[in-house]
Amino acid sequence: MKTIVVKVGSSTVADDHLRLRRRLLAGLVSDIAGLVHGGRRVVLVSSGAIACGQHVLGVQERPRQVPALQAASAVGQGRLFAHYERLFGDYELTAAQVLLTSEDFNRRSSYVNARNTLRRLLSWGVVPVVNENDTTATDEIRFGDNDVLAAHVAIMLRADHLVLLTDQDGLYTADPRTDGSAELVRRVTDPAELAALDVGNASRRGAGGMRGKTAAALMAAAADVRTVIANGSLPGVVSAAVGGKDVGTQVLAHPTNASAFKLWLRYAKPVRGTLEVDAGAARALAQGGSSLLPVGVTAVRGSFLAGDAVAIVGPSGEEVARGLSTMSARDLRRVRGLRSDELRAVSPHLEDEVVHRDCLVLVGEEAG
């Protein structure tokens, strides 16, 4: 039985006045219901809670501060799910609200629990409606964005298809909002081609825009999940995408042996700084499977905290790897170039490794 993950963005869920697009959502649910009654298992990942909350509260501009975003989401999430619940009920389907955070994917026990819950719901014929648990999330209130969350869910469930619905017809060769010569990309077979596209910035109401969809598609493709990025306003778009029809941008699977964690780190975790390393450290990372030690770091650029992602570049400026730093930029500037015994003498509270091998991915390793 095939499993499909469908993600619908804020710009599709709500209009410019922050009102739910009721007719569009009714058509989407009808499309999904047809697939479920036809024997498919479908998970719906839906943005729009913050926009829905803004409408209820009379707040026109998307809040910038995390507490305000969380409050708007708390108001809007229940109303949004209740609307989905009514729509699926019209087709004698039960919807289940599932709220996830990045910690649910980072901790093994939470990951297994979330996967088992989703699998059980699907086995019962229930449609899980998934969203970021915005009221408790602390990393910029988002997993990265809901596109990345959808990719993680697709990877977790070993889905056959990931369908990312947006307010554009798909991915373009350039940002169509600013470049009149931009052309729709119908088919992507090479991850490098996808990563090189100029997809523009986030949408006004959503968090990720087309850049988030690119990251999600790269993750999914590397995990052997076929992805389609298409316009959510097209009637029957999900059925068309799953049926292999020429709709939107199709990103073919390009499987690797990478874990979901490393795919997230490679493609979706925001990079907060850059570490320049010497030739020996670059070689040890690329060839020896080593962790990055302070002695190999020659320069630190940017401002980041422990746990943030950093790019690691060699002497000639080429990016070698990405990883999660165990130290802040401030601490690392004090101890860069030191041997482990010198590090312990200067700052005994710091880790011996700047980036541990388990939290590091080589650039190119996961893309190809």
C-alpha positions in Angstrom: 0.0 0.0 0.0 1.5 3.3 -1.1 2.1 6.1 1.4 1.8 9.8 0.3 2.8 12.8 2.3 1.1 16.1 1.2 2.2 19.4 2.4 0.1 22.6 2.0 1.6 26.0 2.7 0.2 29.1 4.4 -0.2 30.9 1.1 -2.5 28.1 -0.1 -4.4 27.7 3.2 -5.1 31.4 3.7 -5.7 34.4 1.4 -4.2 37.8 1.5 -6.7 38.8 4.2 -5.7 35.8 6.3 -9.1 34.1 5.7 -9.1 30.3 5.1 -9.5 29.4 1.4 -12.5 27.2 2.2 -13.3 26.2 -1.4 -9.7 25.4 -2.1 -9.3 23.3 1.1 -12.5 21.5 0.4 -11.2 20.5 -3.1 -7.9 19.4 -1.5 -9.6 17.2 1.1 -11.8 15.7 -1.6 -8.7 14.9 -3.6 -7.0 13.3 -0.6 -10.2 11.4 0.3 -10.4 9.9 -3.1 -6.8 8.6 -2.7 -7.6 7.2 0.8 -10.7 5.4 -0.4 -8.7 4.1 -3.3 -6.3 2.3 -0.9 -3.6 4.9 -0.4 -2.3 6.1 3.0 -2.1 9.9 3.2 -0.5 12.2 5.7 -1.4 15.9 5.4 1.2 18.4 6.7 -0.5 21.7 6.9 0.8 25.2 7.6 -1.5 28.1 8.3 -2.0 28.0 12.1 -0.3 31.3 12.6 -2.1 33.0 9.7 -5.4 31.6 11.1 -4.6 32.9 14.5 -3.7 36.3 13.1 -7.1 36.5 11.5 -8.9 35.7 14.7 -6.8 38.2 16.6 -6.9 41.0 14.0 -3.2 41.1 13.5 -2.4 41.8 9.9 1.4 41.6 9.8 3.1 38.3 10.6 4.6 38.7 14.1 8.4 38.8 14.3 8.9 37.9 18.0 8.7 34.2 19.0 6.2 34.7 21.8 3.8 36.5 19.5 4.2 33.8 16.8 3.6 31.1 19.4 0.5 32.9 20.7 -1.0 33.3 17.2 -0.3 29.7 16.6 -2.0 28.6 19.8 -5.1 30.5 18.8 -5.2 29.3 15.2 -4.1 25.7 15.4 -7.3 24.4 17.0 -9.5 26.3 14.6 -7.5 25.1 11.6 -7.7 21.4 12.6 -11.4 21.7 13.4 -11.9 22.8 9.8 -10.0 19.9 8.4 -11.9 17.5 10.8 -15.2 18.7 9.4 -14.0 18.4 5.8 -12.7 14.9 6.2 -15.8 14.0 8.1 -17.9 14.8 5.0 -16.1 11.8 3.3 -16.5 9.5 6.4 -12.8 9.8 7.2 -11.3 10.5 10.6 -8.6 13.1 10.9 -6.0 13.1 13.8 -4.0 16.1 14.9 -0.3 15.4 15.3 2.0 18.2 16.5 5.7 17.5 16.2 9.0 19.4 17.0 12.6 18.9 16.0 13.2 17.1 19.3 10.8 14.4 18.1 13.2 13.6 15.3 16.5 14.2 17.2 15.8 11.8 20.1 15.6 8.2 19.1 12.9 7.3 21.6 10.6 10.1 20.4 11.4 9.3 16.8 10.3 5.7 17.2 7.1 6.7 19.2 6.1 9.3 16.5 6.7 6.8 13.7 4.7 4.1 15.4 1.8 6.5 16.1 1.7 7.6 12.5 1.9 4.1 11.2 -0.9 3.0 13.5 -3.2 5.9 12.5 -2.6 5.1 8.8 -3.3 1.4 9.4 -6.7 2.4 10.8 -7.5 4.5 7.7 -7.1 7.8 9.7 -5.6 10.9 8.0 -3.0 12.4 10.2 -2.9 16.2 10.0 0.6 17.2 11.0 2.0 20.6 12.0 5.0 22.0 13.9 4.2 22.3 17.5 4.7 26.1 17.3 3.6 26.8 20.9 6.6 25.0 22.3 9.2 25.1 19.5 12.2 27.3 20.3 14.5 27.1 17.3 13.0 30.1 15.5 9.6 28.5 16.1 10.1 26.1 13.2 11.7 22.9 12.2 13.3 24.9 9.4 9.8 25.1 7.9 7.0 22.8 7.3 8.4 21.7 4.0 11.4 20.2 5.8 9.0 18.7 8.4 7.1 17.1 5.6 10.3 15.7 4.2 11.2 14.2 7.6 7.8 12.6 7.9 8.1 11.2 4.4 11.5 9.8 5.2 10.3 8.5 8.6 7.4 6.6 6.9 9.4 5.5 3.9 6.8 7.2 1.8 6.5 6.7 -2.0 5.6 10.3 -2.8 6.0 13.7 -1.2 3.7 16.4 -2.7 4.6 20.0 -1.8 1.8 22.4 -2.6 2.4 26.1 -3.0 1.0 29.2 -4.7 3.4 28.8 -7.7 3.3 26.2 -10.5 6.6 24.7 -9.3 10.3 25.5 -9.3 11.6 28.0 -11.9 15.1 28.7 -13.4 15.0 32.0 -11.5 12.6 33.8 -9.2 9.5 34.5 -11.4 8.5 37.4 -9.2 11.5 39.4 -10.2 12.7 37.8 -13.5 10.3 37.7 -16.4 12.5 35.2 -18.3 12.2 32.5 -15.6 11.0 29.2 -16.9 9.2 26.4 -15.1 11.5 23.4 -14.4 9.4 20.3 -15.3 11.8 17.5 -14.2 14.9 17.3 -12.0 17.1 14.3 -12.2 20.4 15.7 -10.7 20.4 17.0 -7.1 23.2 19.5 -8.1 20.8 21.1 -10.6 18.1 21.5 -7.9 20.5 23.0 -5.4 21.7 25.5 -8.0 18.3 27.0 -8.7 17.6 30.6 -7.7 14.3 30.1 -6.0 14.0 33.4 -4.1 13.1 34.1 -0.5 10.2 33.2 1.8 6.6 34.0 1.1 4.9 36.8 3.0 2.8 34.6 5.2 4.9 31.5 5.3 8.3 30.7 6.7 10.2 28.8 4.1 9.0 29.8 0.6 10.5 27.9 -2.4 13.9 27.6 -0.7 12.4 25.4 1.9 10.8 23.3 -0.8 14.2 22.9 -2.5 15.8 21.7 0.8 12.8 19.3 1.4 13.1 17.9 -2.1 16.8 17.3 -1.8 16.3 15.5 1.5 13.4 13.4 0.1 15.2 12.5 -3.2 18.3 11.3 -1.2 16.0 9.1 0.8 14.4 7.5 -2.3 11.2 9.5 -2.1 9.8 11.0 -5.4 8.8 14.6 -4.9 6.4 16.9 -6.8 6.2 20.7 -6.2 3.0 22.0 -7.6 0.3 24.7 -7.4 -2.2 23.8 -4.7 -5.0 25.7 -6.4 -5.2 23.2 -9.3 -8.2 20.9 -8.9 -7.1 17.3 -8.5 -3.4 18.3 -8.2 -2.5 15.6 -5.6 -4.0 12.8 -7.6 -2.3 14.1 -10.7 1.1 14.3 -9.0 0.8 10.8 -7.5 -0.5 9.4 -10.9 2.7 10.6 -12.7 1.0 13.3 -14.8 2.9 16.3 -16.0 2.2 18.7 -13.3 4.5 21.1 -11.4 8.2 20.2 -10.9 9.0 16.5 -10.5 12.1 15.7 -8.5 13.2 12.1 -9.1 14.5 10.0 -6.3 18.3 9.9 -6.0 18.8 7.5 -3.1 21.9 7.5 -0.9 22.7 5.7 2.4 22.4 8.9 4.4 20.4 9.1 7.6 17.5 11.5 8.0 19.6 13.5 10.5 22.5 13.9 8.0 20.1 14.9 5.2 18.6 17.5 7.5 22.0 18.8 8.5 23.3 18.8 4.8 20.3 20.5 3.2 18.0 22.1 5.8 19.7 23.2 9.0 20.6 27.0 8.7 24.3 27.7 8.7 25.2 30.3 11.3 29.0 30.6 10.7 32.1 29.4 8.9 35.2 27.7 10.2 38.4 27.8 8.2 40.6 24.8 8.7 44.2 23.9 7.6 45.0 21.4 5.0 45.6 18.6 7.5 42.3 19.0 9.1 40.5 19.2 5.8 42.2 16.0 4.7 41.3 14.2 8.0 37.7 15.2 7.7 37.4 14.2 4.0 39.4 11.0 4.1 39.8 9.8 7.6 36.3 10.1 9.1 37.6 12.3 11.9 36.1 14.9 14.2 37.2 18.5 13.9 39.6 19.5 16.7 40.5 23.1 17.7 44.1 22.6 16.6 42.9 22.4 13.0 40.8 25.6 13.0 42.6 28.7 11.6 39.8 31.2 11.5 36.2 31.7 12.8 33.6 33.8 10.9 30.2 34.7 12.0 28.3 34.7 15.3 26.9 31.3 16.4 26.1 29.4 19.6 26.9 25.8 20.6 24.5 23.5 18.7 24.3 25.8 15.7 25.4 24.5 12.2 28.6 25.8 10.7 30.3 25.4 7.3 33.8 24.1 7.3 36.1 25.3 4.5 39.6 24.4 3.5 42.6 26.6 2.9 41.4 27.4 -0.7 37.9 28.4 0.5 36.1 25.3 -0.8 33.4 23.9 1.6 34.5 20.5 3.0 31.8 19.7 5.4 28.9 21.0 7.6 28.3 20.2 11.2 27.0 21.2 14.6 29.5 23.1 16.7 30.0 22.1 20.3 31.2 25.7 21.0 30.0 29.2 20.5 32.0 31.4 18.1 33.2 33.4 21.1 34.7 30.3 22.8 36.1 28.9 19.6 38.0 32.1 18.9 39.7 31.8 22.2 40.8 28.2 21.7 41.3 27.8 17.9 44.7 26.4 17.1 45.2 24.7 20.5 46.0 21.1 21.1 43.7 19.0 23.2 46.0 19.3 26.3 46.2 23.0 25.8 42.5 23.3 25.4 41.8 21.5 28.7 44.3 23.8 30.5 42.7 27.0 29.1 39.0 26.0 29.1 38.3 22.7 30.8 34.6 23.0 30.4 34.7 22.9 26.6 34.5 19.7 24.6 37.7 18.3 23.0 36.0 18.3 19.6 34.7 21.4 17.8 32.5 19.3 15.6 32.0 15.6 16.5 32.1 13.2 13.5 28.6 12.0 14.4 27.3 15.5 13.9 29.1 16.2 10.7 28.4 15.6 7.0 30.8 15.9 4.1 29.6 18.2 1.4 28.8 16.0 -1.6 28.6 12.9 0.5 24.8 13.1 0.8 24.0 14.7 -2.5 25.4 12.1 -4.7 
